[in-house]
Each structure stands twice: as structure tokens, then as C-alpha cells.
Amino acid sequence: MTFYEELQARGLVYNITDDSVIEKINNGGLTFYLGTDPTGDSLHVGHLLVFLLAKRFEKAGHHPILLIGGATGFIGDPKPTAERKMLSKEQLDHNAECLYKQVSSLFKCDMVNNNDWIGKIDLISFLRDYGKLFNINYMLNKETVKSRLESGISYTEFSYQILQAADFEHLYTHNNCTLQIGGQDQWGNITSGLELIRKRHGNDVWAGGFTAPLFMKSDGTKFGKSESGTIWLDKTKTSPYAFYQFWLNTPDADVIKELKQFTFLSLDEITHLEKSFNEAPHLREAQKALAKEMTILIHGNDAYNEALKISKSLFSGDIKNLTKEELDMAFDDLPSCEFDNEIMLEDALILVNAAKSKREAREFISSGAVSVNGEPIKDTYYKLTLNDTIGNSIILRRGKKNYYSLKRK
């Protein structure tokens, strides 16, 4: 199986600029680039598919360049709905440094910042050397622009595709970079770069583009930095346990596809997992394999083992063996409320919405359905005090899966 055939089998090919791309990537030795604007200080799972695609290209003998958009980050790739918030140079520089560190842990690559060349272009040179080479009708036909024409788009964001085209042409000229890869939403920017290269260097030169499908949420929308529930690669923003749980909760309909697209398990290994999954989907072996591979890939073996320990403790209800840090990680997103010095357990259950009334709360308690910090409590007159806190919280459990956090004020 050729490299391109494997990418196809893994569902990683959305579009290529022409068939010559297939031969070039099968032969190896290309210098290619992918880019990201430093509009945030961490990548998230929406970025991962393309960045892991770059890692596959590297393993296949190609040389990657990561371009951080220190200049284009001042503008921002046009969003489908509204103008982006302008960031300061200090914010962009900080974000760029964080992204450099994050990506360098994924794969080996040269790293460049487009502010090093775009930042030196004066306005007249931009209009004469670049603007003159772009036809307005051509630019208006780009999907990212067309989607904004009705609501309106500033000239600033409209010009983004010219700046990104300048990136490709600069890397082609100075770094012998002949391929750009990206998500399917980057097709217009990639083809703009190819257009600029041909106009400046002639139609006989070769350069190409490769796009992968976007990793979408279950509701069909893109992962983004501004949405709630974003799963970050930075462990201070999304804990390794929450990261593990994200992959563990992959829907049955998506798990084999995501094993192919995201993990470096062989296709034969994934076929074996698919067979086991089809025979006993309730065991969730495919999801467990996906969560394990992704957590180890991003956070390492220790983080995976810690996530597994927390998961097992929560499933069994035995949380006494968890450290304070593990408890904080496990219950970071729990429904929670605050209390002062003491509170009746039945009132606490109502406070955290674990019960609708005192009568229902007492029924839960007397039937043995309630535990406090992992200890079953059947006393309907049980009073919670500060002595029950672990760290800063009391962990309540109702039934097998419903956890709540009561925090001291």
C-alpha cells in the first residue's frame, strides 16, 4: 500500500490540487508546510487531525515546516459569521511561543513566523507586488468570503487570502517548499497561494495542495477556540482525565473512523478492533483503545495511567484512594454548590439538584443510593460539616453515575 493509499484508507484525503500530488507524496522528500494563527495559546482537538497528518507526512519521509501567523494573526482568517477580535502584539507573541512548544512535542519541524516577512512589506509594495496579481472576482468566489458577503466583511479580513498566498510563495522561494496541507476549509487560501506562485514563477513550476476533512462535533459544527466545552491540548486548560474522557465518549458510529484518522495503530490492528467492537459493542473496546492512544500521544503514559485510575475509581464509587489533585481533575466540571459550616445531607442533595424534594432525598438516602466521599450513607439525619471536606469539596454520589460537588465557601 502506498502512502497516499493509506491516507485514503484512513479517510484523511478531502481534496488534492491535481493527480501529480499523489506521485509526489508517494516518492517522499517534499518540503511542505501547514500554518496556524496564534489567536490562542493552545491547540485544541479541532486542530489535531491536520497536525497529526503532518506527523504522518514526516514519518513518510517528508520535511514539515510549521508556520505561525504572527502577521496574519493580527487580522485573522475570516469566520463564517462575524469579524474576529483584534489581538495585541504581546498577546500574539505569547501565543506563538506556547504553540511552538506544543507542536514541537508532536513532531520535528522547522518553525517560522510570517511576521518576519509580511511585517516588512509597506503598503505601496503590498498593492503593487501582491494586490495587482489578484482579481477581485477570483477573491469573491472563495467560500470564506462568499459566506460573509450578506452579513458584511471588512477589507482587512477580505485581504487575508492575499497574505496567506504570500506565505506560500515566500516559503516556495526561500525554503523550497512545494506543498501546503490544511483542513478542507483552507482550500481557498491554498489555491490562492498556488495562483501567486504561478504568476510570479511561471506555469512550469510545480507546487501543490492537500486538504483533509475537518474534525467536526456531533452536531456538525467546527471545534473552535471561543466555544464552551473546547477540548484543549494544554493540560492546564483541559485535564488529561477530561481529555481521556472526551475520546472514551466517542459515539459508536464514529469510533472506527476516528481510530483510523487520529491514531497510529496499523490498519490491521484497527480492523481487529472493529471486529471485536462489532461482536461486543457494549465493552467499548474501540473507544478504550482510542482514548488510550490519544492520551498517551498528547500527555504521555503517566497521564493515561492516572486517567485510567480516576475512571476506575469513579465507576466503582471508591474514590478514597484518589489524591486531592486527582479528585480536582475528576470533579472539575461537576454540578456544584457552596455551603457554609454545615448542612443536612437531604438539603445538600436538593441544593445540587440531585433530588427534587426532601421526601425524595430521604428516599434516596434510606435506600442506599447516596454516598459521601465514596462512603454509603443511609442515615436520613446525616449532617455534612467541614470535617467531611476533601481539599475544598465534599463529593456526593447518587446512583452509579451521578456525582455532585459541594464546595466550602
N, C-alpha and C positions, 0 to 999 in steps of 0.2 A: 504494500500500500504506500503510495506516495504521500508526501507531507500534505499536499492540497487535498488529496482524497481523505486523509484522516480528519482534516479540518471540516470537510463536508460531512463526514460521518458523525462528527461531534456537533453538528448544527451551528458551526461558527462562521459560515460564509453567508453574508447577506448580498453583497454585490462586489464585483471587480470591474475595473475600468475597461479591460479588454482581455482576451484569452492569453495574451503574452504574459500576463501576470502569473498565470499558472506555471508556465515553464520556468520563469524567473525564480519563483519562491521554491519550486522543487529542486532547483540546482543549488540553492544556498548562496551565501556570500553577499547578499544585498545589505546595504545600509538603509535602514528605514527609520521613520520617526512616528511618534504619537505625542499629542500635546494635551495639556490641561491648564486652564487658567487658575491662578491662586486666589479664587474667590472664597475659599475656606481653608482652614488649617489642617484638614484631614480629608483623605479619600473616603468614600462610602461604598456600599455594595453595588450601587449603580455604576460605579467606575470599574469594578473588578473584572468583568468579563473581558474588556478590551486590554486591561493591563496584564491579565493572565494570558491573553492571546499574544501579547508582546513577549512574554516569557516563553511561550511555545516557539515563536519565531527565533528567539535567541537559542533555544535548545536545538533547533533545526539548522543552526549554523549561520544565522543572520545577525547583523550588528545593530542593536537598538540605540536610538537617541531619544531621550525624554526632553521635550520642550516645555518649559514652564513659561506661561504667558505673562511675564512681568509687565509688558506693554499692553497686550490685548486685555489683560485683567482690569486695566483702567476703564475699559469700555464694556466688556462682557459680551459673550455670544448671545444674540437676541433670543429671549424667551418667547414662547408662543403667545403669551398673554399680555406682558407688560414690560416696561423698561426696568433694567437692573439698577440696583442701588450702587452709587459710586463709592469706591473704596479709596482710602488714603495710601500713599506710597509706603508708609510704615506698616500698615496692615498687609499690603501685598507682599512686602519683603519678608515679614514674619511668616505669612502663609507659605511662601515659596520655600523657605528654609525647612519648614515642617514637612512639606510634600517631598522635598529632596530626600530627607531621612527615611520617610515611609517607603518610597519607591525603591530606594537602594537596598532595602531588605527583601524585596521581591525578586529582583533580577539585576544583573550587571548591565549598566548602560552609560553612555556619555550623557551629561546633563547640560542643557543650555537654557538661557533666558532670553526671550526675544526682545527684551528692553535693551539688550546690548547693541542691536542694530536698528530696530524700529525707533528707539528713543533718540537716535541721531539724525533721523530724516526730518528736514524742515518742511514747512507747509508747501512751498512752491515746488520742491523736489517731489513731494508726495503726489501733487496734482499732475506734474509733467511726466514723471517716470513711472507712476503706477496708475493714477486715475485715468490718464489718457488711453490706457490699454484695456479699460473695462467699459463695455457697452451697458447703458442703463437698462435696456430691455433684458439683457442677459442676467443682470443682477436682480431685476424684479421677478424673474422666473424661479429664483431659488425658493425652496419650500419655507425656509425660516423667515424669509421676507414676505412671501405671499400670505402667510398665516397672520401677519401683523398689519397688512395694508388697511384692513377695515377699521381696526382699533387705533392705528397710527404707529409710526416708528420714527425715531429721531434719525437725523443724518449720521449722528455718532454711531449708533448701532447698525445702521444701514451700511456703513463703511467697514464694518468688522470683517467681512469676507475678503476685502482687499488686503487688509493687514495680515490675515491668515494665509492668503495666497502669497504674500511677500515672504512669509516664514518658509514655505515650501521652496520657493525659488532661491532664497538665501542658503538654505541647507543643501539644495541641489548644487549650487555654485561653489560653496565653500567646504562642504563636508561630503561630497559625492553621494548624497542621499537621494535615492531614486524611487522610494516608495513611502507613502503615508498610509497608516492604518487608523481606524477610528470606528465609532459606533455608526449605525445607519443614519443617524441624524447629522452626521458630519459630511455626508456625500457632497452637498453643495459647496462647502468650504474646500474639500479635497479637489473637486473638479475645477474650481476657480484657480487653485494653485497650479494644476496641470496646464490650464489655459495660459497663465502668466509665463510658465516655463517655456512653452512652445513659442509664444510671441517674442520672448527675449532670446531664446537659444535655437530656434528653428524647429520645423516639424519632424526632422530626422532624429532628434534626441529621444531617449526613452525615459519615461517616468510613469509610475502607475499608482493606483489607489485600491485599497482593500477595506471593505466595511463589514463589521459583524453585527448581528441583530442586537437590539437593546435588551437589557435585562429589565423586565417590567414587573410592577406589582401585580397582585392577583386581580386588581380592578382595572388593569390595562394602562395605568398611568406610569410615568417615569419615576424612578427614585431621584430625589433631589436633596440639596443641602438645606432648603428652607422648610421642608415639610416636617411635621411631627412624626415621631417614630422612625427617624432615619437611623439606619444601622451603619455606624462609623467603623473604620479600621483602627482608629485611635482608641486604645483600651480605656483611656480616661473619659471618653465620651460614651462609648458602648462597652460594657464589661465583656471579657471573654466568655463569661457564662451566658450573657444575653446574646452574644454573637453565636455561640453554640446553639442556643435555643431557637434562634432565627432559622438556621438551617435544619434543625431537627423537626421544626413545624412545617416544613415544605409539604405542600399538598401532594397527594398520591399521583395526581395527573402530571405533575411537573418534575418529580424527583429524579427519574431516569434521565430526562433531558438535562437537568442541572448537574447530575453526575458527569455527563459527557462534556458539558460546556465548561465547568469550573474545575473539576479535579484532574489530577494527573494519573489517575488509575488507568490501566490499559483498557481498551475497548473489550477485550476478552474478559477482564475482571468485572467490568460493568455488565456485560451480558450475563455472567454468572449471578451477579447481584439481582439483575432483573428477573431471572428465572426464580430465584428464591423469593423475591418480593411478590411475584405473581402467584406463587404457591401459598404464601402465608403473609399477606399484606399487613395483618394485624401486628406482626412482630416488628414492623417498621425498620427492617434491617437496612434497606436502601437509605432511609433518612439518617439512620445512625452512622452509616458509612460516610454520607455526605457531610454531616456535622463534624465528624472526626477529622476528615481530610481538610476541610476548610479551616477549622480551628487550629489545627497543627500548622497549616500553611501560613496563617496570618499571625498567630500568637505563640506557637510552639507547643511542645509536648506537655510541659508542666501545666500550662493553661488549660489544655484539653483534659488532663487528669483531674484538675481542680473542678472544671465544669462538670465532669462525669460524677465526681464525688458529691457535688451540690445536687445534681439531678437525682441521684440515687437516694440521698437523704430526704429530699422533698417528696419523692414518690413513696418512701416508706413512712414518712412522718417523723423520722428520728433525726432531729436537727441539733441535738445536744452535742454532737461531735464536730459541728462546724465552728470555725473560728469567727471572730467578730467581722473580719474582712470578708469572709465567705458569706456570712449572713447578710452583710450590707449589699454584697453583689447579688445574692439570690432574691432579696426582697426590695430591691431598688425601686421597682415600678409597681409595688403592691398598692392597692387601695389603702389609704391610711388616714388616721385622725389623731388629734392630740388629746392628752389628758393631764390633769394636774398631779396630785399626790396619790389619789386612789379612785377607783371606780368599780362598781359591781360588774361582774362578768356579763350578766344579762344586758346591762346598759351598754357595755362596750360592744357587744355583738350588734346592737341596734345602731350604735354610733358609726360603725364601719360598714353598715348595710349588709351584715351577714344574717340579720334577722329583721323581720318587719314589725314585730311587736314583742313585748316582754313574755307573753304567753308562748310565742313561737320560740323565742330564745331559750326559755326554760325547757321546752320540749327537746330542743337540740342538745342542751347540756345533759339532761337526765338520761337521754338515750345513748350517751357516749359519743356523740358526733362532734364534740368540741374538744380541742386540745389547746394548751397554753405552753408555748415554747417546746412543743413536742410531747408534753405530758397530758394524757387524757384527764379531763376534769368532769365529774358527774355531780358535783355539789352545786345546786342552783343558787346557793347563797355565797358562792366564792367571790372574794373581793380581790381585785388586782391592785397592787401597790408598786412603789418604786423598786421594791426588792425583786419584783418579777422581771425587771428590765434586763435585757442583754445588750450591753452597749447603751443605746439610747431608745431601744424599742422593746415592745412585747409582741411576739408573733402569735397570732391567733389562727387556728385552722378549723374550718367547718367542713365535714365530709372528707373526701380523699384528696381533692384538688384545690379547694378554695382557701387561700391564705390571705390574711389581712395584717396590717401593721398598726400598732398603737404606739405613738411616739410621745415621750415626755416633753412637756413644754419647757 
